[in-house]
């Protein structure tokens, strides 16, 4: 059976003549089709291109970095000597003139990664992997670059940085790698703009997971009351529901474990009344208040500082309260039950 066309992308060294990055910022671009959610992608060492011991350790570490920092339902990586996917180290690599490492992928099931050998001579100088050369500076961190390549396998394209590269550390998946000791050379976790794309394309790891701050996801908040017409002194139970209002996989997701407050309308606006309890993974928040006069209530979700969800508030719910209790036993004077 003929294989689909493979996508081959190279990680190059930073050259003076490199094109100026786009003056834009956001989640990483996407490379074509994707693997299945939570798929286990296993790899082996390529025959005739087995990495040295320290290089193996660095690549395995990048595997663990990817699995631990994906914060989404993107695939995970694992090693198996019988896997069809191969990682190659050596001289016969298809990575282009200035490529340190590169990858190819055939979704939904295959990928390959290649690393040049330590000591490879480029026009600009000699390649040194930090893990193999022991160099204090001017070397490339193999774990960082292996994580970059695994990010490509997951479908991440090169991040578009601002023109001055001030956001370089917002992504591991970059067109150009930096050498030690420059800032960002040794990142061993996916950064916020890598994670944003993984979340957009593979969905959240759980409904309580934090959304990357490299994206802005609208939210949709509703509020309902158990009873909207009560006597004075009655307890009214409220239920708020918080969901995402984004696109694709980030549409209509329940959002649990956040802070949602119940507010009461005042003569000048709205005032916080109580924090509703997050009662389930389905994005519901509940609370009860004693009401003695007619008021409007709404739920409010304020944008958190540690994630990319936007604020929202519900439509107002009017609670109508009668002037006084007319039943034989009023709520505020009901006798205690006998033991």
Secondary structure in CASP SS format (residue, H / E / C, confidence):
PFRMAT SS
TARGET T0000
AUTHOR 0000-0000-0000
METHOD secondary structure of the structure
MODEL  1
X C 1.00
X C 1.00
X C 1.00
X C 1.00
X C 1.00
X C 1.00
X E 1.00
X E 1.00
X E 1.00
X E 1.00
X E 1.00
X E 1.00
X E 1.00
X C 1.00
X C 1.00
X C 1.00
X C 1.00
X C 1.00
X C 1.00
X C 1.00
X C 1.00
X C 1.00
X C 1.00
X C 1.00
X C 1.00
X C 1.00
X C 1.00
X C 1.00
X C 1.00
X E 1.00
X C 1.00
X C 1.00
X C 1.00
X C 1.00
X C 1.00
X C 1.00
X C 1.00
X C 1.00
X C 1.00
X E 1.00
X E 1.00
X E 1.00
X E 1.00
X E 1.00
X E 1.00
X C 1.00
X C 1.00
X C 1.00
X C 1.00
X C 1.00
X C 1.00
X C 1.00
X H 1.00
X H 1.00
X H 1.00
X H 1.00
X H 1.00
X H 1.00
X H 1.00
X H 1.00
X H 1.00
X H 1.00
X H 1.00
X H 1.00
X H 1.00
X H 1.00
X H 1.00
X H 1.00
X H 1.00
X C 1.00
X C 1.00
X C 1.00
X C 1.00
X C 1.00
X C 1.00
X E 1.00
X E 1.00
X E 1.00
X E 1.00
X C 1.00
X C 1.00
X C 1.00
X C 1.00
X C 1.00
X E 1.00
X E 1.00
X E 1.00
X E 1.00
X E 1.00
X E 1.00
X C 1.00
X C 1.00
X C 1.00
X C 1.00
X C 1.00
X C 1.00
X C 1.00
X C 1.00
X E 1.00
X E 1.00
X E 1.00
X E 1.00
X E 1.00
X E 1.00
X E 1.00
X E 1.00
X C 1.00
X C 1.00
X C 1.00
X E 1.00
X E 1.00
X E 1.00
X E 1.00
X E 1.00
X E 1.00
X E 1.00
X C 1.00
X C 1.00
X C 1.00
X C 1.00
X E 1.00
X E 1.00
X C 1.00
X C 1.00
X E 1.00
X E 1.00
X C 1.00
X C 1.00
X E 1.00
X H 1.00
X H 1.00
X H 1.00
X H 1.00
X C 1.00
X C 1.00
X C 1.00
X C 1.00
X C 1.00
X C 1.00
X E 1.00
X C 1.00
X H 1.00
X H 1.00
X H 1.00
X H 1.00
X H 1.00
X H 1.00
X H 1.00
X H 1.00
X H 1.00
X H 1.00
X H 1.00
X H 1.00
X C 1.00
X C 1.00
X E 1.00
X C 1.00
X C 1.00
X C 1.00
X C 1.00
X C 1.00
X C 1.00
X C 1.00
X C 1.00
X C 1.00
X C 1.00
X C 1.00
X H 1.00
X H 1.00
X H 1.00
X C 1.00
X C 1.00
X C 1.00
X C 1.00
X C 1.00
X E 1.00
X E 1.00
X C 1.00
X C 1.00
X C 1.00
X C 1.00
X C 1.00
X C 1.00
X C 1.00
X C 1.00
X C 1.00
X C 1.00
X C 1.00
X C 1.00
X C 1.00
X C 1.00
X H 1.00
X H 1.00
X H 1.00
X H 1.00
X H 1.00
X H 1.00
X H 1.00
X H 1.00
X H 1.00
X H 1.00
X H 1.00
X C 1.00
X C 1.00
X C 1.00
X C 1.00
X C 1.00
X C 1.00
X C 1.00
X C 1.00
X C 1.00
X C 1.00
X C 1.00
X C 1.00
X C 1.00
X C 1.00
X E 1.00
X C 1.00
X E 1.00
X E 1.00
X E 1.00
X E 1.00
X E 1.00
X E 1.00
X E 1.00
X C 1.00
X C 1.00
X C 1.00
X E 1.00
X E 1.00
X C 1.00
X C 1.00
X C 1.00
X E 1.00
X E 1.00
X E 1.00
X E 1.00
X E 1.00
X E 1.00
X E 1.00
X E 1.00
X E 1.00
X E 1.00
X E 1.00
X E 1.00
X C 1.00
X C 1.00
X H 1.00
X H 1.00
X H 1.00
X E 1.00
X E 1.00
X E 1.00
X E 1.00
X C 1.00
X C 1.00
X C 1.00
X C 1.00
X C 1.00
X E 1.00
X E 1.00
X E 1.00
X E 1.00
X E 1.00
X E 1.00
X C 1.00
X C 1.00
X C 1.00
X C 1.00
X E 1.00
X E 1.00
X E 1.00
X E 1.00
X E 1.00
X E 1.00
X E 1.00
X E 1.00
X E 1.00
X C 1.00
X C 1.00
X C 1.00
X C 1.00
X C 1.00
X E 1.00
X E 1.00
X E 1.00
X E 1.00
X E 1.00
X E 1.00
X E 1.00
X E 1.00
X C 1.00
X C 1.00
X C 1.00
X E 1.00
X E 1.00
X E 1.00
X E 1.00
X E 1.00
X E 1.00
X E 1.00
X C 1.00
X C 1.00
X C 1.00
X C 1.00
X C 1.00
X C 1.00
X C 1.00
X E 1.00
X C 1.00
X C 1.00
X E 1.00
X E 1.00
X C 1.00
X C 1.00
X C 1.00
X E 1.00
X E 1.00
X E 1.00
X E 1.00
X E 1.00
X C 1.00
X C 1.00
X C 1.00
X C 1.00
X C 1.00
X C 1.00
X C 1.00
X C 1.00
X C 1.00
X H 1.00
X H 1.00
X H 1.00
X C 1.00
X C 1.00
X C 1.00
X C 1.00
X C 1.00
X C 1.00
END
